[in-house]
Amino acid sequence: MSGQLFGNDVLFLQRLLSCCGLYKNKLDGDFGPKTNEAEQAFFAQCAAIADAEGRFDDRSERNIRSLQTNVQPLCRRSLHQLRAAGLDARVISGTRTYAEQAALFRQGRFGNPGPVVTKARAGQSWHNFGMAWDIGLFDSGQYLQKSGPYNAASAHAMVPGVEWGGNWISFKDPPHYQVPGNHSTISGVRDFFERGGR
């Protein structure tokens, strides 16, 4: 996973694996045998969850398998419900490292091209903790950008334990879904993640 999903950010990988209960050693950023062992266990759990809940297109699979293992089943159930409603829905974003979040925040700011797509800096998004995903809706292969279809889709996407970004007050995010669990604030979940859930 470190090479496929998180590049060389081994500390990020260890934190996620620790939050999943798979890595119990020091969070030191060193990809040693214990990190490798925990990563292989993570892969095995991801495969078991996919076997139990059902599989999707390659892009959705890559993004779902970047989430914490307790979040993956909820994401898959949500996506199944969207598909059952006849919607061409895919998971187009899953876990993002802090570096990836910082790059996304710079988009459309500071002279960088593209539209502004997030208000969250690094460590300020639920995506940074393996607890959030974004869906994309498609019509005849074309990605839908307007919020209307995402607002309508939310009626099919909700499963217990999942929160929808379209219900937010200050920055509505209709493609966004997250699993807050026992966390009520971004600072609380960030502290929990950075401690590896310990």
KEKE-3310 file (N, C-alpha, C; in steps of 0.2 Angstrom, whole numbers, plus 5000, padded with zeros to 4 digits):
npx = (5004:5010:5018:5008:4997:5001:5013:5029:5026:5027:5025:5012:5005:5008:5001:4987:4986:4988:4977:4968:4970:4980:4994:5005:5017:5030:5026:5036:5039:5047:5049:5048:5049:5038:5029:5027:5021:5009:5004:5001:4992:4982:4979:4974:4962:4955:4952:4944:4933:4929:4925:4914:4905:4904:4911:4918:4920:4937:4943:4935:4937:4951:4950:4941:4948:4958:4953:4950:4947:4935:4927:4926:4916:4904:4905:4905:4892:4884:4888:4882:4869:4867:4870:4860:4849:4850:4859:4874:4887:4902:4916:4927:4937:4946:4955:4967:4984:4992:5000:4995:4983:4986:4991:4980:4972:4980:4976:4969:4972:4984:4990:4989:4983:4966:4950:4944:4943:4942:4940:4948:4963:4979:4977:4965:4954:4942:4945:4959:4961:4956:4943:4933:4925:4922:4910:4907:4896:4890:4884:4880:4894:4899:4905:4896:4894:4886:4877:4864:4861:4868:4863:4850:4854:4859:4848:4848:4860:4863:4867:4866:4877:4884:4888:4882:4890:4882:4873:4880:4882:4890:4899:4893:4895:4891:4895:4902:4905:4906:4912:4910:4911:4915:4919:4918:4923:4935:4948:4948:4947:4959:4969:4967:4970:4983:4989:4988:4976:4978)
npy = (4994:5006:5010:5011:5018:5029:5034:5038:5041:5035:5036:5041:5030:5020:5026:5025:5011:5008:5014:5005:4995:4986:4989:4989:4994:5007:5023:5028:5031:5022:5010:4995:4977:4975:4985:4981:4969:4972:4980:4970:4962:4972:4973:4960:4961:4971:4964:4954:4961:4966:4955:4951:4962:4965:4970:4984:4995:4998:5011:5015:5004:5006:5018:5015:5005:5013:5018:5017:5001:4999:5008:5005:4995:5002:5012:5004:4999:5010:5014:5003:5005:5016:5012:5002:5010:5014:5023:5029:5028:5032:5029:5042:5048:5045:5041:5054:5060:5071:5079:5078:5084:5097:5100:5100:5110:5121:5122:5133:5144:5156:5159:5147:5135:5130:5127:5132:5120:5115:5119:5115:5114:5105:5091:5095:5089:5076:5067:5065:5056:5044:5042:5047:5049:5054:5054:5052:5056:5049:5051:5043:5041:5053:5064:5071:5088:5097:5102:5097:5083:5076:5080:5074:5061:5058:5054:5040:5036:5036:5027:5020:5028:5035:5052:5065:5077:5087:5092:5101:5117:5129:5126:5118:5101:5092:5079:5073:5061:5054:5046:5049:5042:5041:5054:5072:5083:5091:5093:5084:5071:5072:5072:5060:5051:5055:5050:5037:5031:5027)
npz = (5000:5003:4993:4983:4987:4996:4992:4998:5011:5024:5038:5038:5033:5043:5054:5049:5048:5061:5067:5062:5069:5066:5066:5079:5083:5086:5080:5068:5055:5048:5036:5041:5045:5053:5049:5036:5038:5044:5034:5024:5031:5031:5017:5016:5024:5017:5005:5010:5015:5003:4996:5005:5004:4991:4974:4964:4951:4945:4948:4959:4968:4971:4978:4988:4995:5001:5013:5030:5038:5045:5039:5026:5023:5025:5015:5004:5005:5004:4991:4984:4986:4978:4965:4964:4963:4950:4947:4939:4949:4956:4967:4968:4975:4990:5004:5008:5009:5020:5012:5000:5002:5005:4992:4985:4991:4987:4974:4962:4970:4975:4963:4956:4944:4940:4948:4964:4975:4988:5005:5015:5023:5024:5035:5039:5034:5033:5024:5026:5036:5033:5033:5024:5009:4991:4979:4962:4949:4934:4917:4903:4903:4905:4916:4929:4935:4941:4956:4958:4954:4963:4975:4974:4973:4986:4994:4991:4995:5008:5023:5039:5051:5042:5036:5027:5016:5010:5019:5027:5034:5031:5020:5008:5002:4991:4984:4994:5008:5024:5039:5054:5066:5083:5084:5085:5081:5070:5075:5085:5079:5071:5080:5086:5075:5072:5083:5080:5084:5097)
capx = (5000:5014:5020:5003:4992:5003:5020:5034:5023:5027:5022:5005:5003:5008:4995:4981:4986:4987:4970:4964:4972:4985:5001:5006:5024:5031:5025:5042:5040:5052:5045:5052:5045:5032:5025:5026:5017:5003:5001:4999:4986:4977:4977:4969:4956:4952:4950:4939:4928:4926:4921:4908:4901:4904:4916:4916:4925:4944:4944:4931:4941:4957:4949:4938:4953:4962:4949:4950:4944:4929:4924:4925:4909:4899:4906:4902:4884:4882:4888:4878:4862:4867:4869:4853:4844:4851:4864:4881:4890:4909:4920:4932:4942:4946:4960:4972:4989:4992:5004:4990:4978:4990:4992:4973:4971:4983:4972:4964:4974:4991:4992:4989:4977:4960:4945:4945:4938:4941:4942:4952:4971:4982:4975:4958:4949:4941:4949:4966:4961:4954:4936:4929:4925:4918:4907:4906:4890:4891:4878:4883:4901:4901:4905:4891:4897:4881:4875:4857:4860:4871:4858:4845:4857:4860:4842:4849:4867:4864:4867:4868:4884:4887:4886:4883:4892:4877:4869:4884:4879:4895:4902:4890:4899:4886:4898:4906:4902:4911:4910:4913:4912:4914:4922:4913:4927:4941:4954:4948:4949:4966:4973:4966:4973:4990:4992:4987:4971:4980)
capy = (5000:5012:5012:5011:5023:5034:5036:5037:5043:5029:5038:5041:5023:5017:5029:5022:5004:5008:5015:4999:4989:4981:4990:4991:4997:5014:5027:5031:5032:5017:5004:4989:4971:4975:4989:4977:4963:4976:4982:4964:4961:4977:4970:4954:4963:4974:4959:4950:4966:4967:4948:4951:4967:4966:4974:4989:4997:4999:5017:5014:4999:5009:5023:5012:5001:5017:5020:5013:4995:5000:5013:5002:4992:5008:5015:4999:4998:5016:5014:4998:5008:5021:5008:4999:5016:5015:5028:5027:5031:5029:5033:5045:5050:5041:5044:5059:5061:5078:5082:5078:5089:5103:5102:5101:5117:5126:5123:5139:5149:5158:5159:5140:5134:5126:5130:5131:5114:5113:5124:5112:5113:5098:5089:5098:5086:5069:5062:5064:5051:5037:5041:5050:5048:5058:5050:5055:5053:5049:5050:5041:5041:5060:5066:5077:5092:5102:5099:5094:5076:5074:5081:5069:5054:5057:5050:5033:5034:5036:5021:5021:5029:5040:5059:5068:5084:5092:5094:5106:5124:5134:5124:5112:5097:5086:5073:5070:5057:5053:5042:5052:5038:5045:5061:5077:5089:5089:5093:5078:5066:5073:5070:5052:5048:5056:5045:5030:5028:5025)
capz = (5000:5004:4986:4978:4989:5000:4990:5003:5017:5029:5044:5037:5032:5050:5057:5046:5050:5068:5068:5060:5074:5063:5068:5086:5085:5086:5074:5067:5048:5045:5033:5042:5044:5056:5045:5030:5040:5045:5027:5021:5035:5029:5011:5017:5026:5011:5001:5013:5015:4996:4995:5008:5002:4983:4971:4960:4945:4947:4952:4965:4972:4973:4983:4994:4999:5005:5019:5036:5037:5048:5035:5020:5022:5024:5009:4999:5005:5001:4983:4981:4986:4973:4959:4964:4961:4943:4946:4938:4954:4957:4972:4964:4980:4996:5008:5005:5014:5021:5007:4994:5004:5004:4985:4983:4994:4983:4967:4962:4975:4975:4956:4953:4939:4942:4952:4971:4977:4995:5010:5020:5022:5027:5042:5041:5030:5035:5019:5029:5041:5030:5035:5020:5001:4987:4974:4955:4946:4927:4913:4897:4903:4906:4924:4931:4940:4945:4963:4958:4954:4970:4980:4973:4975:4993:4996:4990:4997:5016:5027:5046:5052:5037:5036:5020:5016:5007:5025:5030:5033:5028:5014:5006:4998:4990:4983:5000:5013:5029:5044:5060:5072:5090:5084:5084:5079:5066:5079:5089:5074:5069:5086:5087:5069:5073:5088:5078:5087:5103)
cpx = (5004:5016:5014:4998:4996:5010:5025:5032:5022:5024:5014:5002:5003:5002:4988:4981:4985:4980:4965:4965:4977:4992:5001:5013:5024:5030:5031:5044:5045:5048:5049:5047:5039:5027:5022:5020:5010:5000:4998:4992:4980:4974:4972:4962:4952:4949:4944:4932:4924:4922:4915:4903:4900:4909:4913:4921:4932:4945:4941:4935:4947:4955:4945:4943:4958:4959:4951:4946:4937:4924:4922:4918:4904:4899:4903:4895:4881:4882:4884:4871:4861:4866:4863:4848:4845:4856:4871:4886:4897:4912:4926:4938:4941:4951:4965:4977:4988:4995:4999:4984:4980:4990:4985:4970:4974:4980:4968:4967:4982:4994:4992:4982:4972:4956:4947:4940:4938:4943:4947:4959:4973:4980:4968:4952:4948:4944:4956:4966:4958:4946:4931:4930:4921:4916:4907:4900:4891:4885:4881:4891:4904:4900:4901:4894:4892:4879:4869:4857:4863:4867:4853:4848:4858:4854:4844:4856:4868:4863:4869:4875:4887:4884:4887:4885:4887:4873:4873:4881:4884:4898:4899:4894:4895:4889:4901:4902:4908:4908:4913:4914:4910:4917:4918:4917:4933:4947:4954:4950:4956:4970:4973:4970:4981:4993:4991:4981:4972:4979)
cpy = (5006:5015:5014:5017:5030:5036:5034:5039:5037:5030:5038:5034:5020:5020:5026:5015:5003:5009:5009:4993:4984:4982:4993:4993:5004:5017:5031:5032:5027:5011:4998:4983:4971:4980:4985:4971:4966:4978:4975:4962:4966:4975:4964:4956:4966:4969:4955:4955:4966:4960:4948:4956:4968:4971:4979:4990:4998:5005:5017:5010:5002:5014:5020:5008:5006:5019:5015:5007:4995:5004:5010:4999:4997:5011:5010:4999:5004:5016:5008:5001:5013:5017:5005:5004:5017:5021:5026:5031:5028:5033:5035:5048:5047:5045:5048:5060:5069:5082:5083:5083:5096:5105:5103:5108:5122:5127:5129:5145:5150:5157:5152:5139:5130:5130:5128:5125:5112:5119:5122:5111:5106:5097:5092:5095:5079:5064:5061:5059:5044:5036:5045:5048:5052:5053:5055:5052:5054:5048:5049:5042:5048:5062:5072:5081:5097:5098:5095:5087:5073:5075:5076:5062:5053:5053:5042:5031:5033:5029:5023:5022:5034:5047:5061:5076:5089:5094:5099:5113:5129:5132:5117:5108:5091:5079:5069:5066:5055:5049:5045:5048:5042:5052:5066:5083:5086:5089:5086:5072:5066:5070:5062:5049:5049:5052:5038:5027:5025:5030)
cpz = (5000:4997:4982:4980:4992:4998:4996:5010:5022:5035:5044:5036:5039:5054:5055:5048:5057:5070:5066:5065:5072:5064:5075:5088:5085:5080:5072:5060:5045:5043:5035:5042:5047:5052:5039:5032:5041:5039:5024:5025:5032:5022:5011:5019:5021:5007:5004:5014:5008:4994:4999:5006:4995:4981:4966:4954:4949:4951:4959:4970:4975:4979:4989:4998:5002:5011:5024:5035:5040:5044:5028:5019:5021:5018:5003:4999:5002:4993:4980:4981:4980:4966:4959:4962:4954:4942:4944:4943:4955:4963:4968:4969:4987:5001:5005:5011:5015:5015:5001:4996:5003:4996:4982:4985:4990:4976:4967:4966:4973:4968:4953:4949:4943:4947:4960:4973:4984:5000:5016:5018:5025:5034:5044:5037:5033:5030:5022:5034:5039:5032:5031:5013:4998:4981:4967:4952:4938:4923:4906:4897:4905:4913:4925:4936:4944:4951:4963:4958:4960:4975:4980:4975:4982:4997:4996:4994:5005:5019:5034:5047:5048:5037:5029:5020:5013:5013:5029:5029:5029:5022:5012:5001:4996:4988:4989:5005:5018:5035:5051:5066:5079:5090:5082:5081:5074:5070:5083:5085:5072:5074:5087:5081:5070:5078:5086:5081:5094:5109)
residu = (MET:SER:GLY:GLN:LEU:PHE:GLY:ASN:ASP:VAL:LEU:PHE:LEU:GLN:ARG:LEU:LEU:SER:CYS:CYS:GLY:LEU:TYR:LYS:ASN:LYS:LEU:ASP:GLY:ASP:PHE:GLY:PRO:LYS:THR:ASN:GLU:ALA:GLU:GLN:ALA:PHE:PHE:ALA:GLN:CYS:ALA:ALA:ILE:ALA:ASP:ALA:GLU:GLY:ARG:PHE:ASP:ASP:ARG:SER:GLU:ARG:ASN:ILE:ARG:SER:LEU:GLN:THR:ASN:VAL:GLN:PRO:LEU:CYS:ARG:ARG:SER:LEU:HIS:GLN:LEU:ARG:ALA:ALA:GLY:LEU:ASP:ALA:ARG:VAL:ILE:SER:GLY:THR:ARG:THR:TYR:ALA:GLU:GLN:ALA:ALA:LEU:PHE:ARG:GLN:GLY:ARG:PHE:GLY:ASN:PRO:GLY:PRO:VAL:VAL:THR:LYS:ALA:ARG:ALA:GLY:GLN:SER:TRP:HIS:ASN:PHE:GLY:MET:ALA:TRP:ASP:ILE:GLY:LEU:PHE:ASP:SER:GLY:GLN:TYR:LEU:GLN:LYS:SER:GLY:PRO:TYR:ASN:ALA:ALA:SER:ALA:HIS:ALA:MET:VAL:PRO:GLY:VAL:GLU:TRP:GLY:GLY:ASN:TRP:ILE:SER:PHE:LYS:ASP:PRO:PRO:HIS:TYR:GLN:VAL:PRO:GLY:ASN:HIS:SER:THR:ILE:SER:GLY:VAL:ARG:ASP:PHE:PHE:GLU:ARG:GLY:GLY:ARG)
# end
